[in-house]
Amino acid sequence: MTGHWIQPRMQLKDLERRHAKAGQARLIKLRDERREAARLERIANRVPKDRGTVTCGWCGTSIKVARVGRMPRWCSPACRHRAWEQRRAAESGLVAIEVVDRPVEVIREITKTETVPVVVSPTSAKHWSELLTTLADRLDQGRIYDRDVSELLPAMSALILAFNRRVR
């Protein structure tokens, strides 16, 4: 009879153990689900959906900030390198020089004043002689265009006629 009573007790203990394990598994599963929900909530609260934009520390262009990660300081590796060069030059005491990628054309108005002697009209026979000699030399050298010679023809003809009238 003792064996009869032992067997149900063993079955009962086995059942209790199985239920305890099942209950413990349910508790562990519930605890894990709660932890996961809390973790997801922390992540959702920590990372805003839109972090906005910042400006580049070198060139000033706007940079869209990613949802995760560090806040960017430069828009490109080139800007980051230029900023590093600037900091290095400033730290070493050298004059910081801005490096230009391409030449820039600058248009400036320059007023240049030059004094040029202008003969309004010769006042003496000597000046007239020098002026006519210069005209003859330029004609001989070809420094006066052929198209301009035709404009000189009436004036020269009038000069020769006036000169001939005066000399006779």
Secondary structure, DSSP 8 states (H G I E B T S, - for coil): -HHHHHHHHHHHHHHHHHHHHHHHHHHHHHHHHHHHHHHHHHHHHHS-S---EEE-TTT--EEE--SSS---S-SSHHHHHHHHHHHHHHHTT-------SS-----------------SS--SHHHHHHHHHHHHHHHHHT-S-HHHHHHHHHHHHHHHHHHHHHH-
